[in-house]
């Protein structure tokens, strides 16, 4: 496992269900094509799994 994950929002969450929109916001993603760095742990991986169709993930 990597130390950090680089998460980029590639699709708008406007049409997503409210729980997925809340997950995107909890990841700190506000606009399309914006990137955040998060620690690589099970909690973050679980959040990414639920919105995997909206984000792109790279290991750092």
Predicted model as a PDB file, atoms N, CA, C, CB and O in Angstrom, pLDDT in the B-factor column:
MODEL        1                                                                  
ATOM      1  N   UNK A   1       0.830  -1.196   0.000  1.00 60.00           N  
ATOM      2  CA  UNK A   1       0.000   0.000   0.000  1.00 60.00           C  
ATOM      3  C   UNK A   1       0.867   1.249   0.000  1.00 60.00           C  
ATOM      4  CB  UNK A   1      -0.940   0.004   1.209  1.00 60.00           C  
ATOM      5  O   UNK A   1       1.965   1.276   0.555  1.00 60.00           O  
ATOM      6  N   UNK A   2       0.346   2.257  -0.627  1.00 75.00           N  
ATOM      7  CA  UNK A   2       1.048   3.528  -0.672  1.00 75.00           C  
ATOM      8  C   UNK A   2       0.750   4.324   0.604  1.00 75.00           C  
ATOM      9  CB  UNK A   2       0.641   4.334  -1.932  1.00 75.00           C  
ATOM     10  O   UNK A   2      -0.159   3.984   1.361  1.00 75.00           O  
ATOM     11  N   UNK A   3       1.527   5.383   0.828  1.00 91.00           N  
ATOM     12  CA  UNK A   3       1.283   6.233   1.992  1.00 91.00           C  
ATOM     13  C   UNK A   3       0.077   7.142   1.794  1.00 91.00           C  
ATOM     14  CB  UNK A   3       2.511   7.070   2.292  1.00 91.00           C  
ATOM     15  O   UNK A   3      -0.710   7.362   2.715  1.00 91.00           O  
ATOM     16  N   UNK A   4      -0.056   7.675   0.553  1.00 95.00           N  
ATOM     17  CA  UNK A   4      -1.136   8.614   0.267  1.00 95.00           C  
ATOM     18  C   UNK A   4      -1.810   8.244  -1.043  1.00 95.00           C  
ATOM     19  CB  UNK A   4      -0.607  10.058   0.212  1.00 95.00           C  
ATOM     20  O   UNK A   4      -1.246   7.535  -1.877  1.00 95.00           O  
ATOM     21  N   UNK A   5      -3.016   8.735  -1.202  1.00 96.00           N  
ATOM     22  CA  UNK A   5      -3.769   8.558  -2.439  1.00 96.00           C  
ATOM     23  C   UNK A   5      -4.093   9.932  -3.008  1.00 96.00           C  
ATOM     24  CB  UNK A   5      -5.072   7.732  -2.198  1.00 96.00           C  
ATOM     25  O   UNK A   5      -4.450  10.851  -2.272  1.00 96.00           O  
ATOM     26  N   UNK A   6      -3.966  10.062  -4.313  1.00 97.00           N  
ATOM     27  CA  UNK A   6      -4.316  11.283  -5.007  1.00 97.00           C  
ATOM     28  C   UNK A   6      -5.675  11.028  -5.654  1.00 97.00           C  
ATOM     29  CB  UNK A   6      -3.216  11.697  -6.071  1.00 97.00           C  
ATOM     30  O   UNK A   6      -5.785  10.198  -6.557  1.00 97.00           O  
ATOM     31  N   UNK A   7      -6.703  11.729  -5.202  1.00 98.00           N  
ATOM     32  CA  UNK A   7      -8.075  11.494  -5.644  1.00 98.00           C  
ATOM     33  C   UNK A   7      -8.548  12.699  -6.456  1.00 98.00           C  
ATOM     34  CB  UNK A   7      -9.021  11.237  -4.427  1.00 98.00           C  
ATOM     35  O   UNK A   7      -8.494  13.835  -5.984  1.00 98.00           O  
ATOM     36  N   UNK A   8      -9.011  12.443  -7.682  1.00 98.00           N  
ATOM     37  CA  UNK A   8      -9.476  13.496  -8.572  1.00 98.00           C  
ATOM     38  C   UNK A   8     -10.931  13.250  -8.932  1.00 98.00           C  
ATOM     39  CB  UNK A   8      -8.605  13.569  -9.841  1.00 98.00           C  
ATOM     40  O   UNK A   8     -11.302  12.141  -9.315  1.00 98.00           O  
ATOM     41  N   UNK A   9     -11.757  14.287  -8.808  1.00 98.00           N  
ATOM     42  CA  UNK A   9     -13.161  14.193  -9.199  1.00 98.00           C  
ATOM     43  C   UNK A   9     -13.239  14.356 -10.711  1.00 98.00           C  
ATOM     44  CB  UNK A   9     -14.035  15.271  -8.467  1.00 98.00           C  
ATOM     45  O   UNK A   9     -12.895  15.417 -11.233  1.00 98.00           O  
ATOM     46  N   UNK A  10     -13.686  13.320 -11.428  1.00 97.00           N  
ATOM     47  CA  UNK A  10     -13.708  13.369 -12.899  1.00 97.00           C  
ATOM     48  C   UNK A  10     -15.122  13.478 -13.456  1.00 97.00           C  
ATOM     49  CB  UNK A  10     -13.034  12.133 -13.472  1.00 97.00           C  
ATOM     50  O   UNK A  10     -15.295  13.778 -14.638  1.00 97.00           O  
ATOM     51  N   UNK A  11     -16.142  13.238 -12.622  1.00 97.00           N  
ATOM     52  CA  UNK A  11     -17.517  13.336 -13.080  1.00 97.00           C  
ATOM     53  C   UNK A  11     -18.331  14.063 -12.022  1.00 97.00           C  
ATOM     54  CB  UNK A  11     -18.113  11.934 -13.375  1.00 97.00           C  
ATOM     55  O   UNK A  11     -18.127  13.868 -10.824  1.00 97.00           O  
ATOM     56  N   UNK A  12     -19.249  14.896 -12.469  1.00 96.00           N  
ATOM     57  CA  UNK A  12     -20.056  15.672 -11.537  1.00 96.00           C  
ATOM     58  C   UNK A  12     -20.994  14.787 -10.726  1.00 96.00           C  
ATOM     59  CB  UNK A  12     -20.855  16.718 -12.286  1.00 96.00           C  
ATOM     60  O   UNK A  12     -21.617  13.874 -11.268  1.00 96.00           O  
ATOM     61  N   UNK A  13     -21.095  15.058  -9.427  1.00 96.00           N  
ATOM     62  CA  UNK A  13     -22.013  14.279  -8.584  1.00 96.00           C  
ATOM     63  C   UNK A  13     -23.451  14.799  -8.604  1.00 96.00           C  
ATOM     64  CB  UNK A  13     -21.512  14.271  -7.165  1.00 96.00           C  
ATOM     65  O   UNK A  13     -24.263  14.369  -7.785  1.00 96.00           O  
ATOM     66  N   UNK A  14     -23.782  15.706  -9.513  1.00 95.00           N  
ATOM     67  CA  UNK A  14     -25.128  16.295  -9.532  1.00 95.00           C  
ATOM     68  C   UNK A  14     -26.203  15.224  -9.689  1.00 95.00           C  
ATOM     69  CB  UNK A  14     -25.244  17.319 -10.667  1.00 95.00           C  
ATOM     70  O   UNK A  14     -27.220  15.272  -8.996  1.00 95.00           O  
ATOM     71  N   UNK A  15     -26.000  14.268 -10.580  1.00 94.00           N  
ATOM     72  CA  UNK A  15     -27.011  13.248 -10.810  1.00 94.00           C  
ATOM     73  C   UNK A  15     -26.911  12.060  -9.866  1.00 94.00           C  
ATOM     74  CB  UNK A  15     -26.919  12.768 -12.211  1.00 94.00           C  
ATOM     75  O   UNK A  15     -27.724  11.138  -9.942  1.00 94.00           O  
ATOM     76  N   UNK A  16     -25.929  12.072  -8.981  1.00 95.00           N  
ATOM     77  CA  UNK A  16     -25.723  10.948  -8.063  1.00 95.00           C  
ATOM     78  C   UNK A  16     -26.730  11.006  -6.915  1.00 95.00           C  
ATOM     79  CB  UNK A  16     -24.279  10.956  -7.509  1.00 95.00           C  
ATOM     80  O   UNK A  16     -27.349  12.040  -6.665  1.00 95.00           O  
ATOM     81  N   UNK A  17     -26.880   9.877  -6.225  1.00 96.00           N  
ATOM     82  CA  UNK A  17     -27.784   9.861  -5.081  1.00 96.00           C  
ATOM     83  C   UNK A  17     -27.180  10.691  -3.943  1.00 96.00           C  
ATOM     84  CB  UNK A  17     -28.060   8.401  -4.615  1.00 96.00           C  
ATOM     85  O   UNK A  17     -25.960  10.853  -3.891  1.00 96.00           O  
ATOM     86  N   UNK A  18     -27.997  11.214  -3.040  1.00 97.00           N  
ATOM     87  CA  UNK A  18     -27.496  12.112  -1.985  1.00 97.00           C  
ATOM     88  C   UNK A  18     -26.365  11.526  -1.141  1.00 97.00           C  
ATOM     89  CB  UNK A  18     -28.626  12.489  -1.079  1.00 97.00           C  
ATOM     90  O   UNK A  18     -25.451  12.255  -0.755  1.00 97.00           O  
ATOM     91  N   UNK A  19     -26.407  10.237  -0.849  1.00 97.00           N  
ATOM     92  CA  UNK A  19     -25.344   9.623  -0.046  1.00 97.00           C  
ATOM     93  C   UNK A  19     -23.995   9.700  -0.768  1.00 97.00           C  
ATOM     94  CB  UNK A  19     -25.691   8.155   0.269  1.00 97.00           C  
ATOM     95  O   UNK A  19     -22.960   9.918  -0.138  1.00 97.00           O  
ATOM     96  N   UNK A  20     -24.014   9.521  -2.091  1.00 97.00           N  
ATOM     97  CA  UNK A  20     -22.775   9.617  -2.861  1.00 97.00           C  
ATOM     98  C   UNK A  20     -22.283  11.054  -2.925  1.00 97.00           C  
ATOM     99  CB  UNK A  20     -22.977   9.070  -4.274  1.00 97.00           C  
ATOM    100  O   UNK A  20     -21.078  11.299  -2.868  1.00 97.00           O  
ATOM    101  N   UNK A  21     -23.202  12.006  -3.042  1.00 97.00           N  
ATOM    102  CA  UNK A  21     -22.807  13.418  -3.027  1.00 97.00           C  
ATOM    103  C   UNK A  21     -22.164  13.787  -1.698  1.00 97.00           C  
ATOM    104  CB  UNK A  21     -24.022  14.321  -3.292  1.00 97.00           C  
ATOM    105  O   UNK A  21     -21.197  14.549  -1.663  1.00 97.00           O  
ATOM    106  N   UNK A  22     -22.692  13.255  -0.613  1.00 97.00           N  
ATOM    107  CA  UNK A  22     -22.126  13.512   0.710  1.00 97.00           C  
ATOM    108  C   UNK A  22     -20.741  12.886   0.835  1.00 97.00           C  
ATOM    109  CB  UNK A  22     -23.055  12.970   1.808  1.00 97.00           C  
ATOM    110  O   UNK A  22     -19.857  13.467   1.463  1.00 97.00           O  
ATOM    111  N   UNK A  23     -20.545  11.720   0.251  1.00 97.00           N  
ATOM    112  CA  UNK A  23     -19.241  11.058   0.292  1.00 97.00           C  
ATOM    113  C   UNK A  23     -18.204  11.862  -0.480  1.00 97.00           C  
ATOM    114  CB  UNK A  23     -19.339   9.634  -0.278  1.00 97.00           C  
ATOM    115  O   UNK A  23     -17.069  12.011  -0.027  1.00 97.00           O  
ATOM    116  N   UNK A  24     -18.587  12.382  -1.646  1.00 97.00           N  
ATOM    117  CA  UNK A  24     -17.673  13.218  -2.435  1.00 97.00           C  
ATOM    118  C   UNK A  24     -17.287  14.458  -1.632  1.00 97.00           C  
ATOM    119  CB  UNK A  24     -18.322  13.628  -3.789  1.00 97.00           C  
ATOM    120  O   UNK A  24     -16.121  14.853  -1.622  1.00 97.00           O  
ATOM    121  N   UNK A  25     -18.249  15.064  -0.969  1.00 96.00           N  
ATOM    122  CA  UNK A  25     -17.964  16.249  -0.155  1.00 96.00           C  
ATOM    123  C   UNK A  25     -17.058  15.887   1.027  1.00 96.00           C  
ATOM    124  CB  UNK A  25     -19.279  16.883   0.354  1.00 96.00           C  
ATOM    125  O   UNK A  25     -16.170  16.661   1.385  1.00 96.00           O  
ATOM    126  N   UNK A  26     -17.279  14.718   1.631  1.00 96.00           N  
ATOM    127  CA  UNK A  26     -16.460  14.288   2.764  1.00 96.00           C  
ATOM    128  C   UNK A  26     -15.018  14.023   2.338  1.00 96.00           C  
ATOM    129  CB  UNK A  26     -17.057  13.030   3.403  1.00 96.00           C  
ATOM    130  O   UNK A  26     -14.097  14.160   3.144  1.00 96.00           O  
ATOM    131  N   UNK A  27     -14.822  13.650   1.091  1.00 96.00           N  
ATOM    132  CA  UNK A  27     -13.460  13.463   0.565  1.00 96.00           C  
ATOM    133  C   UNK A  27     -12.776  14.812   0.305  1.00 96.00           C  
ATOM    134  CB  UNK A  27     -13.497  12.631  -0.737  1.00 96.00           C  
ATOM    135  O   UNK A  27     -11.572  14.859   0.053  1.00 96.00           O  
ATOM    136  N   UNK A  28     -13.536  15.894   0.365  1.00 96.00           N  
ATOM    137  CA  UNK A  28     -12.967  17.220   0.169  1.00 96.00           C  
ATOM    138  C   UNK A  28     -12.972  17.668  -1.281  1.00 96.00           C  
ATOM    139  CB  UNK A  28     -11.572  17.250   0.688  1.00 96.00           C  
ATOM    140  O   UNK A  28     -12.253  18.597  -1.649  1.00 96.00           O  
ATOM    141  N   UNK A  29     -13.777  17.016  -2.104  1.00 96.00           N  
ATOM    142  CA  UNK A  29     -13.844  17.358  -3.527  1.00 96.00           C  
ATOM    143  C   UNK A  29     -15.051  18.239  -3.774  1.00 96.00           C  
ATOM    144  CB  UNK A  29     -13.911  16.084  -4.408  1.00 96.00           C  
ATOM    145  O   UNK A  29     -16.182  17.852  -3.482  1.00 96.00           O  
ATOM    146  N   UNK A  30     -14.809  19.430  -4.315  1.00 95.00           N  
ATOM    147  CA  UNK A  30     -15.890  20.377  -4.530  1.00 95.00           C  
ATOM    148  C   UNK A  30     -16.183  20.604  -6.004  1.00 95.00           C  
ATOM    149  CB  UNK A  30     -15.560  21.683  -3.875  1.00 95.00           C  
ATOM    150  O   UNK A  30     -17.341  20.802  -6.371  1.00 95.00           O  
ATOM    151  N   UNK A  31     -15.166  20.582  -6.858  1.00 96.00           N  
ATOM    152  CA  UNK A  31     -15.347  20.861  -8.276  1.00 96.00           C  
ATOM    153  C   UNK A  31     -14.729  19.756  -9.117  1.00 96.00           C  
ATOM    154  CB  UNK A  31     -14.734  22.216  -8.643  1.00 96.00           C  
ATOM    155  O   UNK A  31     -13.815  19.058  -8.678  1.00 96.00           O  
ATOM    156  N   UNK A  32     -15.239  19.611 -10.325  1.00 97.00           N  
ATOM    157  CA  UNK A  32     -14.708  18.609 -11.250  1.00 97.00           C  
ATOM    158  C   UNK A  32     -13.259  18.950 -11.598  1.00 97.00           C  
ATOM    159  CB  UNK A  32     -15.578  18.529 -12.539  1.00 97.00           C  
ATOM    160  O   UNK A  32     -12.915  20.120 -11.768  1.00 97.00           O  
ATOM    161  N   UNK A  33     -12.427  17.942 -11.703  1.00 97.00           N  
ATOM    162  CA  UNK A  33     -10.995  18.034 -12.023  1.00 97.00           C  
ATOM    163  C   UNK A  33     -10.158  18.586 -10.883  1.00 97.00           C  
ATOM    164  CB  UNK A  33     -10.798  18.897 -13.237  1.00 97.00           C  
ATOM    165  O   UNK A  33      -8.983  18.893 -11.085  1.00 97.00           O  
ATOM    166  N   UNK A  34     -10.722  18.721  -9.694  1.00 96.00           N  
ATOM    167  CA  UNK A  34      -9.931  19.116  -8.530  1.00 96.00           C  
ATOM    168  C   UNK A  34      -9.395  17.865  -7.847  1.00 96.00           C  
ATOM    169  CB  UNK A  34     -10.776  19.968  -7.538  1.00 96.00           C  
ATOM    170  O   UNK A  34     -10.029  16.810  -7.869  1.00 96.00           O  
ATOM    171  N   UNK A  35      -8.226  17.997  -7.246  1.00 97.00           N  
ATOM    172  CA  UNK A  35      -7.534  16.850  -6.665  1.00 97.00           C  
ATOM    173  C   UNK A  35      -7.245  17.106  -5.193  1.00 97.00           C  
ATOM    174  CB  UNK A  35      -6.227  16.555  -7.427  1.00 97.00           C  
ATOM    175  O   UNK A  35      -6.937  18.227  -4.787  1.00 97.00           O  
ATOM    176  N   UNK A  36      -7.352  16.038  -4.403  1.00 97.00           N  
ATOM    177  CA  UNK A  36      -6.967  16.080  -3.000  1.00 97.00           C  
ATOM    178  C   UNK A  36      -6.058  14.896  -2.711  1.00 97.00           C  
ATOM    179  CB  UNK A  36      -8.216  16.067  -2.069  1.00 97.00           C  
ATOM    180  O   UNK A  36      -6.116  13.873  -3.394  1.00 97.00           O  
ATOM    181  N   UNK A  37      -5.220  15.043  -1.695  1.00 96.00           N  
ATOM    182  CA  UNK A  37      -4.386  13.944  -1.234  1.00 96.00           C  
ATOM    183  C   UNK A  37      -4.912  13.491   0.117  1.00 96.00           C  
ATOM    184  CB  UNK A  37      -2.885  14.362  -1.145  1.00 96.00           C  
ATOM    185  O   UNK A  37      -5.080  14.291   1.037  1.00 96.00           O  
ATOM    186  N   UNK A  38      -5.169  12.192   0.219  1.00 95.00           N  
ATOM    187  CA  UNK A  38      -5.709  11.626   1.452  1.00 95.00           C  
ATOM    188  C   UNK A  38      -4.810  10.479   1.888  1.00 95.00           C  
ATOM    189  CB  UNK A  38      -7.183  11.141   1.260  1.00 95.00           C  
ATOM    190  O   UNK A  38      -4.134   9.877   1.054  1.00 95.00           O  
ATOM    191  N   UNK A  39      -4.791  10.166   3.179  1.00 96.00           N  
ATOM    192  CA  UNK A  39      -4.007   9.010   3.638  1.00 96.00           C  
ATOM    193  C   UNK A  39      -4.607   7.715   3.092  1.00 96.00           C  
ATOM    194  CB  UNK A  39      -3.952   8.964   5.191  1.00 96.00           C  
ATOM    195  O   UNK A  39      -5.818   7.614   2.896  1.00 96.00           O  
ATOM    196  N   UNK A  40      -3.758   6.745   2.853  1.00 95.00           N  
ATOM    197  CA  UNK A  40      -4.214   5.461   2.336  1.00 95.00           C  
ATOM    198  C   UNK A  40      -4.580   4.551   3.508  1.00 95.00           C  
ATOM    199  CB  UNK A  40      -3.124   4.801   1.439  1.00 95.00           C  
ATOM    200  O   UNK A  40      -3.726   3.868   4.073  1.00 95.00           O  
ATOM    201  N   UNK A  41      -5.866   4.557   3.862  1.00 94.00           N  
ATOM    202  CA  UNK A  41      -6.344   3.674   4.932  1.00 94.00           C  
ATOM    203  C   UNK A  41      -7.695   3.076   4.527  1.00 94.00           C  
ATOM    204  CB  UNK A  41      -6.466   4.451   6.287  1.00 94.00           C  
ATOM    205  O   UNK A  41      -8.261   3.441   3.496  1.00 94.00           O  
ATOM    206  N   UNK A  42      -8.189   2.176   5.331  1.00 95.00           N  
ATOM    207  CA  UNK A  42      -9.418   1.464   4.982  1.00 95.00           C  
ATOM    208  C   UNK A  42     -10.633   2.386   4.885  1.00 95.00           C  
ATOM    209  CB  UNK A  42      -9.686   0.383   5.999  1.00 95.00           C  
ATOM    210  O   UNK A  42     -11.505   2.163   4.045  1.00 95.00           O  
ATOM    211  N   UNK A  43     -10.704   3.401   5.718  1.00 96.00           N  
ATOM    212  CA  UNK A  43     -11.846   4.311   5.702  1.00 96.00           C  
ATOM    213  C   UNK A  43     -11.911   5.080   4.388  1.00 96.00           C  
ATOM    214  CB  UNK A  43     -11.768   5.287   6.881  1.00 96.00           C  
ATOM    215  O   UNK A  43     -12.972   5.184   3.772  1.00 96.00           O  
ATOM    216  N   UNK A  44     -10.777   5.615   3.965  1.00 96.00           N  
ATOM    217  CA  UNK A  44     -10.729   6.375   2.715  1.00 96.00           C  
ATOM    218  C   UNK A  44     -10.973   5.447   1.532  1.00 96.00           C  
ATOM    219  CB  UNK A  44      -9.370   7.098   2.563  1.00 96.00           C  
ATOM    220  O   UNK A  44     -11.683   5.813   0.596  1.00 96.00           O  
ATOM    221  N   UNK A  45     -10.389   4.244   1.562  1.00 96.00           N  
ATOM    222  CA  UNK A  45     -10.601   3.276   0.479  1.00 96.00           C  
ATOM    223  C   UNK A  45     -12.090   2.916   0.368  1.00 96.00           C  
ATOM    224  CB  UNK A  45      -9.751   1.995   0.718  1.00 96.00           C  
ATOM    225  O   UNK A  45     -12.600   2.745  -0.739  1.00 96.00           O  
ATOM    226  N   UNK A  46     -12.774   2.802   1.479  1.00 97.00           N  
ATOM    227  CA  UNK A  46     -14.200   2.499   1.459  1.00 97.00           C  
ATOM    228  C   UNK A  46     -15.013   3.630   0.861  1.00 97.00           C  
ATOM    229  CB  UNK A  46     -14.689   2.202   2.854  1.00 97.00           C  
ATOM    230  O   UNK A  46     -15.957   3.387   0.109  1.00 97.00           O  
ATOM    231  N   UNK A  47     -14.659   4.866   1.187  1.00 97.00           N  
ATOM    232  CA  UNK A  47     -15.354   6.018   0.620  1.00 97.00           C  
ATOM    233  C   UNK A  47     -15.128   6.073  -0.884  1.00 97.00           C  
ATOM    234  CB  UNK A  47     -14.879   7.328   1.286  1.00 97.00           C  
ATOM    235  O   UNK A  47     -16.052   6.358  -1.646  1.00 97.00           O  
ATOM    236  N   UNK A  48     -13.896   5.799  -1.310  1.00 97.00           N  
ATOM    237  CA  UNK A  48     -13.588   5.799  -2.735  1.00 97.00           C  
ATOM    238  C   UNK A  48     -14.384   4.701  -3.447  1.00 97.00           C  
ATOM    239  CB  UNK A  48     -12.070   5.605  -2.962  1.00 97.00           C  
ATOM    240  O   UNK A  48     -14.873   4.913  -4.557  1.00 97.00           O  
ATOM    241  N   UNK A  49     -14.515   3.542  -2.824  1.00 97.00           N  
ATOM    242  CA  UNK A  49     -15.226   2.430  -3.447  1.00 97.00           C  
ATOM    243  C   UNK A  49     -16.674   2.797  -3.745  1.00 97.00           C  
ATOM    244  CB  UNK A  49     -15.173   1.197  -2.550  1.00 97.00           C  
ATOM    245  O   UNK A  49     -17.222   2.389  -4.770  1.00 97.00           O  
ATOM    246  N   UNK A  50     -17.295   3.563  -2.855  1.00 97.00           N  
ATOM    247  CA  UNK A  50     -18.696   3.930  -3.041  1.00 97.00           C  
ATOM    248  C   UNK A  50     -18.903   4.960  -4.140  1.00 97.00           C  
ATOM    249  CB  UNK A  50     -19.255   4.457  -1.756  1.00 97.00           C  
ATOM    250  O   UNK A  50     -20.000   5.052  -4.691  1.00 97.00           O  
ATOM    251  N   UNK A  51     -17.882   5.733  -4.473  1.00 97.00           N  
ATOM    252  CA  UNK A  51     -18.014   6.742  -5.541  1.00 97.00           C  
ATOM    253  C   UNK A  51     -16.977   6.495  -6.642  1.00 97.00           C  
ATOM    254  CB  UNK A  51     -17.849   8.180  -4.961  1.00 97.00           C  
ATOM    255  O   UNK A  51     -16.510   7.437  -7.282  1.00 97.00           O  
ATOM    256  N   UNK A  52     -16.621   5.232  -6.857  1.00 96.00           N  
ATOM    257  CA  UNK A  52     -15.560   4.885  -7.803  1.00 96.00           C  
ATOM    258  C   UNK A  52     -15.879   5.292  -9.240  1.00 96.00           C  
ATOM    259  CB  UNK A  52     -15.299   3.402  -7.750  1.00 96.00           C  
ATOM    260  O   UNK A  52     -14.967   5.440 -10.054  1.00 96.00           O  
ATOM    261  N   UNK A  53     -17.165   5.477  -9.566  1.00 96.00           N  
ATOM    262  CA  UNK A  53     -17.543   5.891 -10.909  1.00 96.00           C  
ATOM    263  C   UNK A  53     -17.414   7.406 -11.098  1.00 96.00           C  
ATOM    264  CB  UNK A  53     -18.968   5.450 -11.204  1.00 96.00           C  
ATOM    265  O   UNK A  53     -17.566   7.905 -12.213  1.00 96.00           O  
ATOM    266  N   UNK A  54     -17.137   8.136 -10.020  1.00 97.00           N  
ATOM    267  CA  UNK A  54     -17.015   9.594 -10.099  1.00 97.00           C  
ATOM    268  C   UNK A  54     -15.582  10.088  -9.945  1.00 97.00           C  
ATOM    269  CB  UNK A  54     -17.874  10.232  -9.043  1.00 97.00           C  
ATOM    270  O   UNK A  54     -15.288  11.240 -10.261  1.00 97.00           O  
ATOM    271  N   UNK A  55     -14.693   9.232  -9.465  1.00 97.00           N  
ATOM    272  CA  UNK A  55     -13.330   9.671  -9.148  1.00 97.00           C  
ATOM    273  C   UNK A  55     -12.276   8.831  -9.853  1.00 97.00           C  
ATOM    274  CB  UNK A  55     -13.100   9.619  -7.651  1.00 97.00           C  
ATOM    275  O   UNK A  55     -12.532   7.715 -10.305  1.00 97.00           O  
ATOM    276  N   UNK A  56     -11.074   9.412  -9.932  1.00 97.00           N  
ATOM    277  CA  UNK A  56      -9.888   8.703 -10.411  1.00 97.00           C  
ATOM    278  C   UNK A  56      -8.889   8.706  -9.272  1.00 97.00           C  
ATOM    279  CB  UNK A  56      -9.284   9.365 -11.714  1.00 97.00           C  
ATOM    280  O   UNK A  56      -8.700   9.728  -8.612  1.00 97.00           O  
ATOM    281  N   UNK A  57      -8.243   7.565  -9.032  1.00 97.00           N  
ATOM    282  CA  UNK A  57      -7.348   7.432  -7.887  1.00 97.00           C  
ATOM    283  C   UNK A  57      -5.956   7.011  -8.352  1.00 97.00           C  
ATOM    284  CB  UNK A  57      -7.909   6.413  -6.874  1.00 97.00           C  
ATOM    285  O   UNK A  57      -5.801   6.110  -9.177  1.00 97.00           O  
ATOM    286  N   UNK A  58      -4.949   7.686  -7.801  1.00 96.00           N  
ATOM    287  CA  UNK A  58      -3.552   7.330  -8.054  1.00 96.00           C  
ATOM    288  C   UNK A  58      -2.859   7.146  -6.717  1.00 96.00           C  
ATOM    289  CB  UNK A  58      -2.829   8.419  -8.915  1.00 96.00           C  
ATOM    290  O   UNK A  58      -3.102   7.901  -5.774  1.00 96.00           O  
ATOM    291  N   UNK A  59      -2.002   6.149  -6.635  1.00 94.00           N  
ATOM    292  CA  UNK A  59      -1.211   5.947  -5.421  1.00 94.00           C  
ATOM    293  C   UNK A  59       0.050   6.788  -5.519  1.00 94.00           C  
ATOM    294  CB  UNK A  59      -0.861   4.440  -5.213  1.00 94.00           C  
ATOM    295  O   UNK A  59       0.686   6.859  -6.570  1.00 94.00           O  
ATOM    296  N   UNK A  60       0.403   7.427  -4.399  1.00 90.00           N  
ATOM    297  CA  UNK A  60       1.617   8.261  -4.370  1.00 90.00           C  
ATOM    298  C   UNK A  60       2.656   7.553  -3.530  1.00 90.00           C  
ATOM    299  CB  UNK A  60       1.323   9.695  -3.800  1.00 90.00           C  
ATOM    300  O   UNK A  60       3.764   8.062  -3.359  1.00 90.00           O  
TER     301      UNK A  60                                                      
ENDMDL                                                                          
END                                                                             
